[in-house]
Amino acid sequence: MKYRSTRGGVSGLTFSQAVMMGLASDGGLLVPESIPDVSARLADWQGLSYPELASQVMSPFVGDIDQTVFKNLVLTSYKNFQHPDVAPLVNVGGVQILELFHGPTLAFKDIALQFLGELFSHILTEQDKVLNILGATSGDTGSAAIAGVRGKPGIRIFIMFPDGRTSPIQERQMTTVLDDNVFNLSIDGSFDDCQNLLKTVFNDLSFKETYALGAVNSVNWARVLAQVVYYFWTWFQLKQPAEFDVAVPTGNFGNIFAGFIAKRMGLPLRKLVLATNENDILARFFQSGVYERGEVRFSNSPAMDIQVASNFERYLFYQLGENAIDCAAFMNRFQTEQCAELAQPEGFFDWFTADAVTDAETLKSIQGIWREFNYLADPHTAVGFHLAQKHRDPNVPMVCLATAHPAKFDDTVETAIPGVTNHHPSLDALLGLQTRKTAIKDDPEVLKDFIRARC
Ligand SMILES: *Cc1c(COP(=O)(O)O)cnc(C)c1O
């Protein structure tokens, strides 16, 4: 399989090159040249374990890695998950909750970042190269990325987070990792300041090249690909129904875009319920065809406090008939005017039902799931569950993706259900451990000096 950019300036990349490039060098996102139809192979995949299925679903997109090597790499990626099914399906009041939070950092990002860590390691060893990952996080991505590459030879990771603005649990998940290749940088500023620092340093192309800087954010194709798997897994867990719907808590459009790819591959998935919090740019788009930036609001489902969804461009590319010129024009218009509109939404537009959930509804949802079904949901999952119930068709199975363990967001869960017991042993085990972080000024030169001194 070869890869090309949604904006037309890059083509003919191998899978490995696409993984190493991350964001396409023309500013677009990398997509496969075609999406294979696997519907004829589904019968053969029945009864596979999660890692075996993952290897089968992803293989057609790879090509330049030996099949046996790739399979082993995938099996290794899911060894650190704490549930034998990797992602168990649980019936909660008739909605099937797919728990994606049994990885090392208890959020669904582990599904992709454990795999990406193994993949980077393999590609770098083959090519005898090193990689210095630079990332900015407001919470979940940083710890999952660190867990994916800690201790791996040839890789260093530098993660910036806004000092005092991630939750204490999220900070501990990062700073208790003491491996020599992990550097936690607390920045005296906001998450936006961290992202601006990241952009400034990545835009210094000679620095980027000299220090072999790489990214782990959700624009990396490998992250989307690893997420496609659990849509197939769900269908097998449901015993292969004629069709099913999935509600997806959405921020950067990464989690739900993987469902779009699964459907294009021939999985009998009917509808994707796109669930956002009050940051509703995507919900508004799917209701009107207008993509318009709003102000970021801080909500009680913070991993979805995003106005511009980085993976949206991939969907747009397909919606526009894979026309890179139209796609680039739409994104450029959005860039300059903060607003762009689809001329004639059609086709793939109908695959989505989009809706937004308020903070108050999220709290009520957490309460309701607990009182009625005795199930503890984190706020992101509760956003999805609220809409799973609202948009459920009694004749079609409805699945809700659970994206984090409730103990990761204990403050909000406590607000919704005062006094409830909400722990996870691997989070409790972090209390009192030694931590390491370096405070850094919000200044790109200081950041570059820090990186230079460690590489
Ligand atoms: C990242 C994240 C999401 C949103 O996923 P996207 O791929 O950005 O749509 C939802 N819930 C949790 C807990 C997350 O960490």
The ligand as an SDF file (V2000), in Angstrom:
LIG
                    3D

 15 15  0  0  0  0  0  0  0  0999 V2000
   -8.5540   11.6190   23.2540 C   0  0  0  0  0  0  0  0  0  0  0  0
   -9.7890   11.2500   23.9800 C   0  0  0  0  0  0  0  0  0  0  0  0
  -11.0650   11.3380   23.3600 C   0  0  0  0  0  0  0  0  0  0  0  0
  -11.2790   11.9040   21.9710 C   0  0  0  0  0  0  0  0  0  0  0  0
  -10.6920   11.1520   20.9500 O   0  0  0  0  0  0  0  0  0  0  0  0
  -10.4340   11.7940   19.5110 P   0  0  0  0  0  0  0  0  0  0  0  0
   -9.6510   10.7810   18.7620 O   0  0  0  0  0  0  0  0  0  0  0  0
   -9.6620   13.0560   19.7590 O   0  0  0  0  0  0  0  0  0  0  0  0
  -11.7560   12.0480   18.9060 O   0  0  0  0  0  0  0  0  0  0  0  0
  -12.1680   10.9300   24.0930 C   0  0  0  0  0  0  0  0  0  0  0  0
  -12.0450   10.4920   25.3670 N   0  0  0  0  0  0  0  0  0  0  0  0
  -10.8510   10.3890   25.9770 C   0  0  0  0  0  0  0  0  0  0  0  0
  -10.8080    9.9000   27.3800 C   0  0  0  0  0  0  0  0  0  0  0  0
   -9.6780   10.7600   25.3130 C   0  0  0  0  0  0  0  0  0  0  0  0
   -8.4990   10.6680   25.9450 O   0  0  0  0  0  0  0  0  0  0  0  0
  1  2  1  0
  2  3  1  0
  2 14  2  0
  3  4  1  0
  3 10  2  0
  4  5  1  0
  5  6  1  0
  6  7  2  0
  6  8  1  0
  6  9  1  0
 10 11  1  0
 11 12  2  0
 12 13  1  0
 12 14  1  0
 14 15  1  0
M  END
$$$$
